C-alpha cells in the first residue's frame, strides 16, 4: 500500500510539474499551476519524511 501511495504522489507531482511548464508557456494561468505544484511538493516531502518515523514502544 505504501508503494502505491508513493507512486501515486510521484505521478501527481510529475503531472503538476508539466502543468506548471504549460503555465510558464502561458497556455494555462500560472496562478493556478504554481499553488498546485507547491501542494504536490509539500505532500511528497511530508510523505518521505514520515515513512521511517519511530513510533515508540
Backbone bond lengths (Angstrom), bond angles and torsions (degrees), N, CA, C in turn:
res aa  C-N    CA-C-N  psi(-1)  N-CA   C-N-CA  omega(-1)  CA-C   N-CA-C  phi
1 X - - - 1.454 - - 1.519 111.08 -
2 X 1.336 116.44 -37.37 1.463 119.69 -179.89 1.527 111.02 -66.06
3 X 1.339 117.19 -35.95 1.460 119.39 179.79 1.523 111.08 -69.52
4 X 1.318 116.55 -34.60 1.461 120.42 178.11 1.528 109.56 -65.64
5 X 1.336 116.61 -44.17 1.461 120.53 177.75 1.521 110.82 -62.46
6 X 1.336 117.22 -41.83 1.458 121.21 180.00 1.520 111.16 -60.21
7 X 1.326 117.10 -48.02 1.461 120.01 -178.24 1.527 111.87 -70.49
8 X 1.316 117.30 -31.69 1.455 120.61 176.55 1.529 110.96 -67.31
9 X 1.323 116.66 -45.10 1.465 120.33 178.14 1.526 110.16 -65.67
10 X 1.327 117.33 -38.93 1.460 120.85 178.00 1.530 111.13 -65.10
11 X 1.318 117.55 -38.90 1.464 121.12 177.82 1.524 111.18 -65.66
12 X 1.332 116.99 -40.34 1.464 120.58 177.22 1.526 110.29 -65.23
13 X 1.329 117.14 -38.95 1.462 121.11 178.16 1.527 111.21 -63.26
14 X 1.310 117.70 -43.86 1.465 121.37 179.20 1.525 110.77 -66.45
15 X 1.338 116.83 -40.55 1.458 120.49 177.29 1.528 111.03 -61.97
16 X 1.329 116.98 -43.79 1.466 120.34 179.66 1.523 111.18 -66.92
17 X 1.331 116.95 -33.15 1.460 119.85 177.30 1.528 110.72 -64.36
18 X 1.326 117.01 -46.89 1.463 119.50 178.99 1.524 112.14 -68.17
19 X 1.315 116.65 -32.38 1.453 120.20 174.64 1.528 110.34 -65.57
20 X 1.327 116.74 -36.82 1.459 120.61 177.16 1.533 110.73 -68.65
21 X 1.318 117.95 -35.64 1.468 120.67 174.89 1.528 109.85 -61.50
22 X 1.334 116.70 -40.97 1.463 119.83 175.73 1.523 111.27 -64.65
23 X 1.322 116.32 -31.98 1.457 120.25 175.55 1.513 112.15 -67.82
24 X 1.320 116.35 -37.16 1.464 119.72 177.13 1.525 111.38 -68.81
25 X 1.323 117.12 -26.51 1.462 121.54 175.77 1.529 112.24 -84.17
26 X 1.337 115.78 1.26 1.466 124.17 178.66 1.528 112.79 64.93
27 X 1.324 115.99 31.48 1.459 120.64 173.47 1.525 111.11 -92.49
28 X 1.334 115.69 -25.51 1.462 123.98 178.03 1.527 105.81 -131.78
29 X 1.321 119.88 143.65 1.467 120.05 179.82 1.532 112.13 -61.11
30 X 1.322 115.77 130.64 1.467 121.28 -176.18 1.522 111.82 -69.23
31 X 1.341 118.14 -27.44 1.462 119.45 179.87 1.522 112.57 -73.47
32 X 1.327 117.21 -8.86 1.465 121.05 172.16 1.528 110.21 -94.38
33 X 1.320 117.08 -40.12 1.460 120.27 -174.13 1.523 113.13 -78.04
34 X 1.320 118.41 -33.23 1.460 120.58 -178.00 1.532 112.35 -64.89
35 X 1.338 119.99 -46.54 1.470 117.84 176.57 1.529 113.69 -64.82
36 X 1.333 117.04 -32.42 1.466 119.29 177.08 1.519 111.08 -63.64
37 X 1.336 116.33 -43.42 1.459 120.15 177.92 1.522 110.74 -65.18
38 X 1.319 117.65 -39.42 1.459 121.54 178.90 1.528 111.23 -62.76
39 X 1.320 117.41 -44.77 1.468 120.93 179.58 1.524 110.73 -65.92
40 X 1.318 117.14 -38.07 1.462 120.64 178.46 1.528 110.73 -66.10
41 X 1.320 117.30 -40.68 1.470 120.29 177.94 1.520 111.70 -65.69
42 X 1.327 117.58 -44.04 1.466 120.79 179.14 1.526 110.67 -62.96
43 X 1.320 117.43 -40.82 1.461 121.16 178.29 1.520 111.26 -64.05
44 X 1.312 117.33 -43.14 1.463 121.68 -179.75 1.526 111.01 -65.01
45 X 1.320 117.31 -44.52 1.463 120.63 -179.16 1.523 111.02 -67.13
46 X 1.329 117.43 -41.17 1.469 119.16 178.81 1.529 111.41 -67.30
47 X 1.330 117.24 -34.55 1.462 119.97 176.94 1.525 110.39 -65.21
48 X 1.326 117.73 -42.87 1.466 120.86 178.92 1.527 111.56 -67.52
49 X 1.317 116.80 -32.35 1.458 120.72 -177.06 1.523 111.93 -75.34
50 X 1.319 119.29 -31.32 1.459 122.16 -174.61 1.521 113.97 -93.11
51 X 1.308 119.25 1.34 1.462 120.15 -175.64 1.521 112.86 -68.16
52 X 1.326 117.95 -47.15 1.460 121.50 -171.93 1.520 112.29 -108.79
53 X 1.286 117.01 36.98 1.457 120.72 -178.34 1.531 109.98 -82.55
54 X 1.335 115.53 136.06 1.458 121.37 178.26 1.518 109.16 -74.32
55 X 1.320 117.85 125.34 1.450 121.49 -174.70 1.534 112.85 -98.79
56 X 1.288 118.70 -0.73 1.466 121.55 177.45 1.514 112.80 99.28
57 X 1.293 114.60 177.35 1.460 121.15 -176.74 1.493 112.01 -92.03
